[in-house]
């Protein structure tokens, strides 16, 4: 069987990790391609591959990914069998449409976002991607949604708990702690525009069989985690809650993200001043500007943080449930190191944890293991092949259960 050509869309920090991992595992694929609105940024990523000694064919393309027709045309031109979408979340639906038309497998790492809307009615996936389920099935393609780390790997952790630890799950608490330091006064680890939008709206969680609403930073608690120790995290809205709540209707599903006091203070000032608004305003000189885009323009490019980043991340699922009526809990997690990530692929650890999983998903699609010919979220797929492969690719999974702390 001919190997599938791969098209990577995007050229940010996560895309760089995807490109490096695809190059490392090039034997699994056919030709490798990367596309971005600004082709020079794609070329720059290819140069980082050359700097690491990768000399396989890797072709760049200019692409307006907001144009579904252009996406379809490029897929057909290069005969891409798998598209890994790691561009802005604003392009999900047009890239998905291009894949449906051209018959290519689709993989992304976040829910689609409408630039004019923030924190939409849950379940968020139901507003966009899930509406195309029938079209995906009729096209006979595989579409894997949210295949980054969170969402993505944490969804697989929940599925692993379901498959191997419990016959009834009572709660899933996803905890994301970045205990690293980038040395800047203030910066975001992902696109600031996308990053801030996560925290300016309503915090949705699934509890007691219904959606609960809170304000950002309203509910916090201290977690004592492996390697990173005691860390304060806050109940936050996040992509995976919107799909996990559909599979685990009888469980409480919450997402907790770690924030330091300095981040919260700066964020609060920016928000209270109106600088995180996506609505345009006019300056005294009559120029129309979007405050959020101005803030994005003056903050460091997340990709620029990598050389100075130190410390580690810890991301995992605390899952409580019962097996044969006996209650128990497990913590399934990964620890990543920022410096190690930079040494390997030239990116910081947050980008690394987000960029390795979609390549693992692409490999499983290429092998046929995950080529299910329908639209799925990660928790709908068997977790073991994914987590075992991630261990080989640099993101090993560990679990704390009744027997102690050990690899899965």
C-alpha positions as a Markdown table, in Angstrom:
| # | Residue | x | y | z |
|---|---|---|---|---|
| 1 | Unk | 0.0 | 0.0 | 0.0 |
| 2 | Unk | 1.3 | 3.4 | -1.0 |
| 3 | Unk | 2.4 | 5.6 | 1.9 |
| 4 | Unk | 0.2 | 8.7 | 2.5 |
| 5 | Unk | 1.6 | 12.2 | 1.7 |
| 6 | Unk | 1.2 | 14.6 | 4.6 |
| 7 | Unk | 0.3 | 18.3 | 4.6 |
| 8 | Unk | 1.0 | 20.4 | 7.7 |
| 9 | Unk | -0.9 | 23.7 | 7.8 |
| 10 | Unk | 0.5 | 26.4 | 10.0 |
| 11 | Unk | 4.0 | 27.7 | 10.8 |
| 12 | Unk | 4.0 | 28.6 | 14.5 |
| 13 | Unk | 5.8 | 26.9 | 17.4 |
| 14 | Unk | 3.5 | 23.9 | 17.4 |
| 15 | Unk | 3.9 | 23.5 | 13.6 |
| 16 | Unk | 7.6 | 23.5 | 14.0 |
| 17 | Unk | 7.3 | 20.5 | 16.5 |
| 18 | Unk | 5.0 | 18.7 | 14.1 |
| 19 | Unk | 7.4 | 19.2 | 11.2 |
| 20 | Unk | 10.4 | 17.9 | 13.2 |
| 21 | Unk | 8.5 | 14.9 | 14.5 |
| 22 | Unk | 7.1 | 14.1 | 11.0 |
| 23 | Unk | 10.7 | 14.3 | 9.7 |
| 24 | Unk | 11.9 | 12.0 | 12.5 |
| 25 | Unk | 9.2 | 9.5 | 11.6 |
| 26 | Unk | 9.3 | 10.1 | 7.8 |
| 27 | Unk | 9.5 | 6.4 | 7.1 |
| 28 | Unk | 5.8 | 6.2 | 8.1 |
| 29 | Unk | 4.7 | 8.7 | 5.4 |
| 30 | Unk | 5.1 | 9.6 | 1.8 |
| 31 | Unk | 6.1 | 13.1 | 0.8 |
| 32 | Unk | 6.0 | 15.8 | 3.5 |
| 33 | Unk | 4.6 | 19.3 | 2.9 |
| 34 | Unk | 4.0 | 22.4 | 5.0 |
| 35 | Unk | 1.8 | 25.4 | 4.1 |
| 36 | Unk | 1.2 | 28.8 | 5.6 |
| 37 | Unk | -0.3 | 32.2 | 4.5 |
| 38 | Unk | 3.3 | 33.6 | 4.7 |
| 39 | Unk | 5.4 | 31.0 | 2.9 |
| 40 | Unk | 8.6 | 32.4 | 4.3 |
| 41 | Unk | 7.6 | 31.2 | 7.8 |
| 42 | Unk | 7.1 | 27.7 | 6.4 |
| 43 | Unk | 10.5 | 27.9 | 4.7 |
| 44 | Unk | 12.1 | 28.9 | 8.1 |
| 45 | Unk | 10.7 | 25.8 | 9.7 |
| 46 | Unk | 12.2 | 23.7 | 6.9 |
| 47 | Unk | 15.5 | 25.4 | 7.5 |
| 48 | Unk | 15.4 | 24.3 | 11.1 |
| 49 | Unk | 15.0 | 20.7 | 9.9 |
| 50 | Unk | 18.0 | 21.1 | 7.7 |
| 51 | Unk | 20.0 | 22.5 | 10.6 |
| 52 | Unk | 19.1 | 19.3 | 12.5 |
| 53 | Unk | 20.4 | 17.1 | 9.6 |
| 54 | Unk | 17.1 | 16.1 | 8.1 |
| 55 | Unk | 17.5 | 15.9 | 4.4 |
| 56 | Unk | 14.3 | 14.3 | 3.1 |
| 57 | Unk | 12.1 | 16.2 | 0.6 |
| 58 | Unk | 10.0 | 18.7 | 2.5 |
| 59 | Unk | 8.1 | 21.2 | 0.4 |
| 60 | Unk | 6.6 | 24.6 | 1.5 |
| 61 | Unk | 3.6 | 26.2 | 0.0 |
| 62 | Unk | 1.7 | 29.5 | 0.3 |
| 63 | Unk | -1.9 | 28.9 | 1.4 |
| 64 | Unk | -4.8 | 31.0 | 2.5 |
| 65 | Unk | -6.4 | 28.4 | 4.7 |
| 66 | Unk | -9.5 | 30.5 | 5.2 |
| 67 | Unk | -10.3 | 29.5 | 1.6 |
| 68 | Unk | -11.7 | 26.0 | 1.5 |
| 69 | Unk | -11.3 | 25.9 | -2.3 |
| 70 | Unk | -7.6 | 26.8 | -2.0 |
| 71 | Unk | -7.1 | 24.0 | 0.7 |
| 72 | Unk | -8.9 | 21.5 | -1.6 |
| 73 | Unk | -6.7 | 22.5 | -4.6 |
| 74 | Unk | -3.5 | 22.2 | -2.6 |
| 75 | Unk | -4.5 | 18.8 | -1.2 |
| 76 | Unk | -5.2 | 17.5 | -4.8 |
| 77 | Unk | -2.1 | 19.1 | -6.2 |
| 78 | Unk | 0.2 | 17.3 | -3.8 |
| 79 | Unk | -2.0 | 14.2 | -3.4 |
| 80 | Unk | -2.1 | 14.6 | 0.4 |
| 81 | Unk | -3.7 | 11.7 | 2.2 |
| 82 | Unk | -3.4 | 13.3 | 5.7 |
| 83 | Unk | -3.7 | 16.9 | 6.7 |
| 84 | Unk | -2.4 | 18.1 | 10.1 |
| 85 | Unk | -4.1 | 21.4 | 10.9 |
| 86 | Unk | -2.0 | 23.3 | 13.5 |
| 87 | Unk | -2.9 | 26.8 | 12.3 |
| 88 | Unk | -5.1 | 29.2 | 14.2 |
| 89 | Unk | -8.4 | 27.8 | 15.4 |
| 90 | Unk | -10.2 | 30.2 | 13.0 |
| 91 | Unk | -9.4 | 28.0 | 10.0 |
| 92 | Unk | -10.7 | 24.6 | 11.2 |
| 93 | Unk | -13.9 | 24.6 | 9.3 |
| 94 | Unk | -12.4 | 25.7 | 6.0 |
| 95 | Unk | -9.6 | 23.2 | 6.3 |
| 96 | Unk | -12.0 | 20.4 | 7.2 |
| 97 | Unk | -14.2 | 21.4 | 4.2 |
| 98 | Unk | -11.1 | 21.1 | 1.9 |
| 99 | Unk | -10.4 | 17.7 | 3.3 |
| 100 | Unk | -14.0 | 16.5 | 2.8 |
| 101 | Unk | -13.9 | 17.7 | -0.8 |
| 102 | Unk | -10.5 | 16.2 | -1.6 |
| 103 | Unk | -10.8 | 13.0 | 0.4 |
| 104 | Unk | -8.0 | 13.5 | 2.9 |
| 105 | Unk | -7.8 | 12.6 | 6.5 |
| 106 | Unk | -8.1 | 15.6 | 8.9 |
| 107 | Unk | -6.4 | 16.1 | 12.2 |
| 108 | Unk | -6.5 | 19.2 | 14.4 |
| 109 | Unk | -5.6 | 20.2 | 18.0 |
| 110 | Unk | -8.4 | 22.6 | 19.1 |
| 111 | Unk | -12.1 | 23.5 | 18.6 |
| 112 | Unk | -13.0 | 25.8 | 15.8 |
| 113 | Unk | -13.4 | 29.5 | 16.8 |
| 114 | Unk | -15.4 | 32.2 | 15.2 |
| 115 | Unk | -13.4 | 35.5 | 15.5 |
| 116 | Unk | -16.6 | 37.4 | 16.4 |
| 117 | Unk | -17.6 | 35.0 | 19.2 |
| 118 | Unk | -16.0 | 34.1 | 22.6 |
| 119 | Unk | -16.8 | 31.2 | 24.8 |
| 120 | Unk | -19.8 | 29.8 | 23.0 |
| 121 | Unk | -22.7 | 27.8 | 24.2 |
| 122 | Unk | -21.6 | 24.2 | 25.2 |
| 123 | Unk | -21.0 | 21.7 | 23.9 |
| 124 | Unk | -18.8 | 23.9 | 21.7 |
| 125 | Unk | -18.0 | 21.1 | 19.2 |
| 126 | Unk | -21.8 | 20.9 | 18.5 |
| 127 | Unk | -21.7 | 24.4 | 17.1 |
| 128 | Unk | -19.1 | 23.6 | 14.4 |
| 129 | Unk | -17.2 | 20.3 | 13.8 |
| 130 | Unk | -19.8 | 17.9 | 14.9 |
| 131 | Unk | -22.3 | 19.4 | 12.4 |
| 132 | Unk | -20.1 | 17.8 | 9.7 |
| 133 | Unk | -20.1 | 14.3 | 11.0 |
| 134 | Unk | -22.4 | 12.9 | 8.2 |
| 135 | Unk | -20.4 | 14.7 | 5.5 |
| 136 | Unk | -17.2 | 13.2 | 6.8 |
| 137 | Unk | -18.7 | 9.7 | 6.9 |
| 138 | Unk | -20.1 | 10.1 | 3.4 |
| 139 | Unk | -16.7 | 11.2 | 2.1 |
| 140 | Unk | -15.2 | 8.1 | 3.7 |
| 141 | Unk | -12.4 | 10.0 | 5.5 |
| 142 | Unk | -11.1 | 10.0 | 9.0 |
| 143 | Unk | -11.4 | 13.3 | 11.0 |
| 144 | Unk | -9.7 | 13.3 | 14.4 |
| 145 | Unk | -10.6 | 16.3 | 16.5 |
| 146 | Unk | -8.5 | 17.8 | 19.3 |
| 147 | Unk | -5.4 | 15.6 | 18.9 |
| 148 | Unk | -3.0 | 17.8 | 20.7 |
| 149 | Unk | -2.2 | 17.3 | 24.4 |
| 150 | Unk | -5.1 | 19.1 | 26.0 |
| 151 | Unk | -7.3 | 18.4 | 24.2 |
| 152 | Unk | -5.9 | 15.1 | 22.9 |
| 153 | Unk | -3.7 | 13.1 | 25.2 |
| 154 | Unk | -5.7 | 14.0 | 28.3 |
| 155 | Unk | -8.8 | 12.6 | 26.4 |
| 156 | Unk | -6.8 | 9.4 | 25.8 |
| 157 | Unk | -6.0 | 9.3 | 29.6 |
| 158 | Unk | -9.7 | 9.3 | 30.3 |
| 159 | Unk | -10.3 | 6.5 | 27.9 |
| 160 | Unk | -7.4 | 4.5 | 29.4 |
| 161 | Unk | -9.0 | 4.9 | 32.8 |
| 162 | Unk | -12.3 | 3.7 | 31.3 |
| 163 | Unk | -10.6 | 0.7 | 29.6 |
| 164 | Unk | -8.2 | -0.5 | 32.3 |
| 165 | Unk | -9.2 | 0.9 | 35.7 |
| 166 | Unk | -13.0 | 1.5 | 36.1 |
| 167 | Unk | -16.3 | 0.2 | 34.9 |
| 168 | Unk | -17.9 | 3.4 | 36.2 |
| 169 | Unk | -16.2 | 6.8 | 36.2 |
| 170 | Unk | -17.4 | 9.4 | 38.7 |
| 171 | Unk | -15.1 | 12.4 | 37.9 |
| 172 | Unk | -12.3 | 13.5 | 35.6 |
| 173 | Unk | -10.2 | 16.4 | 36.7 |
| 174 | Unk | -7.7 | 17.5 | 34.1 |
| 175 | Unk | -4.8 | 19.5 | 35.6 |
| 176 | Unk | -2.4 | 21.5 | 33.4 |
| 177 | Unk | 0.7 | 23.0 | 35.2 |
| 178 | Unk | 3.5 | 24.8 | 33.5 |
| 179 | Unk | 6.2 | 25.2 | 36.2 |
| 180 | Unk | 8.6 | 26.7 | 33.7 |
| 181 | Unk | 10.0 | 30.2 | 33.3 |
| 182 | Unk | 10.6 | 32.1 | 30.0 |
| 183 | Unk | 12.3 | 35.1 | 31.6 |
| 184 | Unk | 10.0 | 37.7 | 30.0 |
| 185 | Unk | 7.9 | 40.2 | 32.0 |
| 186 | Unk | 4.8 | 38.8 | 30.4 |
| 187 | Unk | 4.1 | 36.4 | 27.5 |
| 188 | Unk | 1.7 | 33.7 | 26.4 |
| 189 | Unk | 2.8 | 30.2 | 25.3 |
| 190 | Unk | 0.4 | 30.1 | 22.4 |
| 191 | Unk | -1.0 | 32.7 | 20.0 |
| 192 | Unk | -2.0 | 35.5 | 22.5 |
| 193 | Unk | -5.3 | 36.2 | 20.6 |
| 194 | Unk | -6.4 | 32.6 | 21.0 |
| 195 | Unk | -4.9 | 32.3 | 24.5 |
| 196 | Unk | -6.7 | 35.3 | 26.0 |
| 197 | Unk | -10.0 | 34.4 | 24.4 |
| 198 | Unk | -10.0 | 31.2 | 26.5 |
| 199 | Unk | -10.0 | 33.2 | 29.7 |
| 200 | Unk | -12.2 | 36.3 | 29.0 |
| 201 | Unk | -15.5 | 34.5 | 28.8 |
| 202 | Unk | -17.6 | 32.1 | 31.0 |
| 203 | Unk | -15.8 | 29.1 | 32.5 |
| 204 | Unk | -17.9 | 26.0 | 31.7 |
| 205 | Unk | -17.6 | 22.7 | 33.5 |
| 206 | Unk | -19.7 | 19.6 | 33.5 |
| 207 | Unk | -21.0 | 18.7 | 37.0 |
| 208 | Unk | -24.0 | 16.9 | 38.3 |
| 209 | Unk | -25.2 | 16.1 | 34.8 |
| 210 | Unk | -25.4 | 19.7 | 33.6 |
| 211 | Unk | -23.2 | 22.7 | 32.5 |
| 212 | Unk | -22.0 | 24.9 | 35.4 |
| 213 | Unk | -20.9 | 28.5 | 34.9 |
| 214 | Unk | -18.1 | 30.3 | 36.8 |
| 215 | Unk | -16.0 | 33.3 | 36.3 |
| 216 | Unk | -12.3 | 33.0 | 35.4 |
| 217 | Unk | -10.1 | 32.7 | 38.6 |
| 218 | Unk | -13.3 | 32.3 | 40.7 |
| 219 | Unk | -12.5 | 28.7 | 41.8 |
| 220 | Unk | -9.0 | 27.7 | 42.6 |
| 221 | Unk | -7.2 | 25.0 | 44.6 |
| 222 | Unk | -3.7 | 23.8 | 45.3 |
| 223 | Unk | -2.5 | 20.6 | 43.7 |
| 224 | Unk | 0.5 | 18.5 | 44.8 |
| 225 | Unk | 1.8 | 16.9 | 41.6 |
| 226 | Unk | 4.8 | 14.8 | 40.6 |
| 227 | Unk | 8.0 | 16.7 | 39.9 |
| 228 | Unk | 6.5 | 20.2 | 39.9 |
| 229 | Unk | 5.2 | 19.9 | 43.5 |
| 230 | Unk | 2.5 | 22.1 | 45.0 |
| 231 | Unk | 0.9 | 24.4 | 42.4 |
| 232 | Unk | -2.2 | 26.6 | 42.4 |
| 233 | Unk | -4.6 | 25.9 | 39.5 |
| 234 | Unk | -8.0 | 27.5 | 38.6 |
| 235 | Unk | -11.1 | 26.0 | 37.2 |
| 236 | Unk | -11.0 | 27.0 | 33.5 |
| 237 | Unk | -13.0 | 26.4 | 30.4 |
| 238 | Unk | -11.3 | 24.2 | 27.9 |
| 239 | Unk | -11.9 | 22.2 | 24.7 |
| 240 | Unk | -11.8 | 18.7 | 26.1 |
| 241 | Unk | -14.6 | 19.3 | 28.6 |
| 242 | Unk | -17.0 | 19.8 | 25.7 |
| 243 | Unk | -16.4 | 16.4 | 24.2 |
| 244 | Unk | -15.6 | 14.3 | 27.3 |
| 245 | Unk | -19.0 | 15.4 | 28.8 |
| 246 | Unk | -20.7 | 13.7 | 25.9 |
| 247 | Unk | -19.0 | 10.4 | 26.5 |
| 248 | Unk | -19.0 | 10.5 | 30.3 |
| 249 | Unk | -22.4 | 12.0 | 30.9 |
| 250 | Unk | -22.6 | 10.7 | 34.5 |
| 251 | Unk | -19.2 | 12.0 | 35.5 |
| 252 | Unk | -18.1 | 15.4 | 36.6 |
| 253 | Unk | -15.6 | 16.8 | 34.1 |
| 254 | Unk | -13.4 | 19.8 | 35.0 |
| 255 | Unk | -10.3 | 21.4 | 33.7 |
| 256 | Unk | -7.8 | 23.2 | 36.0 |
| 257 | Unk | -5.0 | 25.4 | 34.7 |
| 258 | Unk | -2.1 | 26.7 | 36.7 |
| 259 | Unk | -1.5 | 30.5 | 36.9 |
| 260 | Unk | 1.0 | 32.5 | 38.9 |
| 261 | Unk | -0.1 | 35.7 | 40.7 |
| 262 | Unk | 1.9 | 37.8 | 38.3 |
| 263 | Unk | 0.1 | 36.4 | 35.3 |
| 264 | Unk | -3.3 | 37.0 | 36.9 |
| 265 | Unk | -2.5 | 40.5 | 37.9 |
| 266 | Unk | -1.3 | 41.5 | 34.4 |
| 267 | Unk | -4.2 | 39.7 | 32.8 |
| 268 | Unk | -6.7 | 41.4 | 35.1 |
| 269 | Unk | -5.3 | 44.9 | 34.3 |
| 270 | Unk | -5.4 | 44.3 | 30.6 |
| 271 | Unk | -9.0 | 43.0 | 30.8 |
| 272 | Unk | -10.2 | 45.8 | 33.0 |
| 273 | Unk | -8.7 | 48.4 | 30.7 |
| 274 | Unk | -10.5 | 46.8 | 27.7 |
| 275 | Unk | -7.3 | 45.8 | 26.0 |
| 276 | Unk | -8.5 | 42.2 | 25.6 |
| 277 | Unk | -11.6 | 43.2 | 23.7 |
| 278 | Unk | -11.9 | 41.8 | 20.2 |
| 279 | Unk | -14.3 | 44.7 | 19.3 |
| 280 | Unk | -12.7 | 47.5 | 17.2 |
| 281 | Unk | -12.3 | 51.0 | 18.7 |
| 282 | Unk | -11.2 | 54.3 | 17.1 |
| 283 | Unk | -8.2 | 56.2 | 18.3 |
| 284 | Unk | -8.2 | 60.0 | 18.7 |
| 285 | Unk | -6.6 | 60.1 | 15.2 |
| 286 | Unk | -9.5 | 58.3 | 13.7 |
| 287 | Unk | -7.7 | 55.0 | 13.2 |
| 288 | Unk | -9.7 | 51.8 | 13.9 |
| 289 | Unk | -7.9 | 49.2 | 15.9 |
| 290 | Unk | -8.8 | 46.0 | 17.7 |
| 291 | Unk | -7.3 | 46.2 | 21.2 |
| 292 | Unk | -6.7 | 42.4 | 21.5 |
| 293 | Unk | -4.7 | 42.5 | 18.2 |
| 294 | Unk | -2.6 | 45.5 | 19.5 |
| 295 | Unk | -1.8 | 43.5 | 22.7 |
| 296 | Unk | -0.8 | 40.5 | 20.5 |
| 297 | Unk | 1.4 | 42.7 | 18.4 |
| 298 | Unk | 3.4 | 44.1 | 21.4 |
| 299 | Unk | 3.8 | 40.8 | 23.3 |
| 300 | Unk | 6.7 | 38.4 | 22.5 |
| 301 | Unk | 6.1 | 35.8 | 19.7 |
| 302 | Unk | 5.5 | 32.5 | 21.6 |
| 303 | Unk | 8.0 | 30.8 | 19.3 |
| 304 | Unk | 10.7 | 33.3 | 20.5 |
| 305 | Unk | 10.4 | 32.1 | 24.1 |
| 306 | Unk | 12.0 | 28.7 | 23.5 |
| 307 | Unk | 15.7 | 29.4 | 23.8 |
| 308 | Unk | 15.3 | 30.8 | 27.3 |
| 309 | Unk | 12.7 | 28.5 | 28.7 |
| 310 | Unk | 13.6 | 26.4 | 31.7 |
| 311 | Unk | 11.6 | 24.1 | 34.0 |
| 312 | Unk | 9.0 | 21.4 | 33.5 |
| 313 | Unk | 5.3 | 20.9 | 32.8 |
| 314 | Unk | 3.0 | 18.4 | 34.4 |
| 315 | Unk | -0.3 | 17.6 | 32.7 |
| 316 | Unk | -2.6 | 14.8 | 33.7 |
| 317 | Unk | -6.0 | 13.4 | 34.6 |
| 318 | Unk | -7.1 | 12.6 | 38.1 |
| 319 | Unk | -9.9 | 10.0 | 37.5 |
| 320 | Unk | -12.1 | 8.7 | 40.2 |
| 321 | Unk | -14.5 | 5.8 | 39.8 |
| 322 | Unk | -15.3 | 2.3 | 40.8 |
| 323 | Unk | -14.6 | -1.3 | 39.6 |
| 324 | Unk | -16.9 | -4.0 | 40.6 |
| 325 | Unk | -18.3 | -1.6 | 43.2 |
| 326 | Unk | -15.0 | -0.8 | 44.8 |
| 327 | Unk | -14.0 | 2.9 | 44.7 |
| 328 | Unk | -10.6 | 4.1 | 43.6 |
| 329 | Unk | -8.6 | 6.8 | 41.8 |
| 330 | Unk | -5.7 | 7.1 | 39.4 |
| 331 | Unk | -3.6 | 10.0 | 38.2 |
| 332 | Unk | -2.4 | 9.5 | 34.6 |
| 333 | Unk | 0.1 | 12.1 | 33.6 |
| 334 | Unk | 3.2 | 13.3 | 31.6 |
| 335 | Unk | 6.1 | 15.5 | 32.6 |
| 336 | Unk | 7.9 | 17.4 | 29.9 |
| 337 | Unk | 11.1 | 19.5 | 30.1 |
| 338 | Unk | 11.4 | 22.8 | 28.3 |
| 339 | Unk | 15.2 | 22.7 | 27.7 |
| 340 | Unk | 15.0 | 19.1 | 26.4 |
| 341 | Unk | 12.3 | 20.1 | 23.9 |
| 342 | Unk | 14.4 | 23.1 | 22.7 |
| 343 | Unk | 17.5 | 20.9 | 22.3 |
| 344 | Unk | 15.5 | 18.3 | 20.2 |
| 345 | Unk | 13.2 | 20.4 | 18.0 |
| 346 | Unk | 14.0 | 24.1 | 18.8 |
| 347 | Unk | 10.6 | 24.7 | 20.6 |
| 348 | Unk | 9.5 | 25.2 | 24.2 |
| 349 | Unk | 7.8 | 22.4 | 26.1 |
| 350 | Unk | 4.3 | 23.7 | 25.7 |
| 351 | Unk | 4.6 | 23.6 | 21.9 |
| 352 | Unk | 6.3 | 20.2 | 22.2 |
| 353 | Unk | 3.5 | 18.6 | 24.2 |
| 354 | Unk | 0.9 | 20.0 | 21.7 |
| 355 | Unk | 2.9 | 19.1 | 18.5 |
| 356 | Unk | 4.0 | 15.5 | 19.1 |
| 357 | Unk | 0.5 | 14.0 | 19.5 |
| 358 | Unk | -1.0 | 15.0 | 16.1 |
| 359 | Unk | 2.0 | 13.4 | 14.4 |
| 360 | Unk | 1.3 | 10.2 | 16.5 |
| 361 | Unk | -2.3 | 10.4 | 15.4 |
| 362 | Unk | -1.2 | 10.7 | 11.7 |
| 363 | Unk | 1.1 | 7.7 | 12.1 |
| 364 | Unk | -1.8 | 5.7 | 13.5 |
| 365 | Unk | -4.0 | 6.8 | 10.6 |
| 366 | Unk | -1.3 | 5.9 | 8.1 |
| 367 | Unk | -0.9 | 2.5 | 9.7 |
| 368 | Unk | -4.7 | 1.9 | 9.6 |
| 369 | Unk | -5.0 | 1.6 | 13.4 |
| 370 | Unk | -6.9 | 4.9 | 13.7 |
| 371 | Unk | -8.2 | 5.2 | 10.2 |
| 372 | Unk | -11.8 | 4.9 | 11.2 |
| 373 | Unk | -13.4 | 6.7 | 8.2 |
| 374 | Unk | -15.6 | 8.9 | 10.4 |
| 375 | Unk | -15.3 | 11.9 | 12.7 |
| 376 | Unk | -14.1 | 11.2 | 16.2 |
| 377 | Unk | -12.7 | 12.8 | 19.3 |
| 378 | Unk | -9.6 | 11.2 | 20.8 |
| 379 | Unk | -11.6 | 9.5 | 23.6 |
| 380 | Unk | -13.6 | 7.6 | 21.0 |
| 381 | Unk | -10.5 | 5.7 | 19.9 |
| 382 | Unk | -8.4 | 3.0 | 21.6 |
| 383 | Unk | -6.0 | 4.8 | 23.9 |
| 384 | Unk | -3.2 | 2.2 | 24.2 |
| 385 | Unk | -1.8 | 2.4 | 20.7 |
| 386 | Unk | -1.7 | 6.2 | 20.9 |
| 387 | Unk | -0.1 | 6.4 | 24.4 |
| 388 | Unk | 2.4 | 3.6 | 23.6 |
| 389 | Unk | 3.5 | 5.4 | 20.4 |
| 390 | Unk | 3.8 | 8.7 | 22.3 |
| 391 | Unk | 6.2 | 7.1 | 24.7 |
| 392 | Unk | 8.4 | 6.1 | 21.8 |
| 393 | Unk | 8.2 | 9.7 | 20.4 |
| 394 | Unk | 9.2 | 11.5 | 23.6 |
| 395 | Unk | 6.0 | 11.9 | 25.6 |
| 396 | Unk | 5.9 | 9.0 | 28.0 |
| 397 | Unk | 2.9 | 8.4 | 30.2 |
| 398 | Unk | 3.0 | 7.5 | 33.9 |
| 399 | Unk | 0.3 | 6.6 | 36.3 |
| 400 | Unk | -0.1 | 6.8 | 40.1 |
| 401 | Unk | -2.5 | 4.1 | 41.2 |
| 402 | Unk | -2.8 | 1.7 | 44.2 |
| 403 | Unk | 0.5 | 0.1 | 43.3 |
| 404 | Unk | 2.5 | 3.4 | 43.2 |
| 405 | Unk | 3.9 | 5.7 | 40.5 |
| 406 | Unk | 5.0 | 3.8 | 37.4 |
| 407 | Unk | 5.0 | 3.9 | 33.6 |
| 408 | Unk | 1.7 | 2.6 | 32.0 |
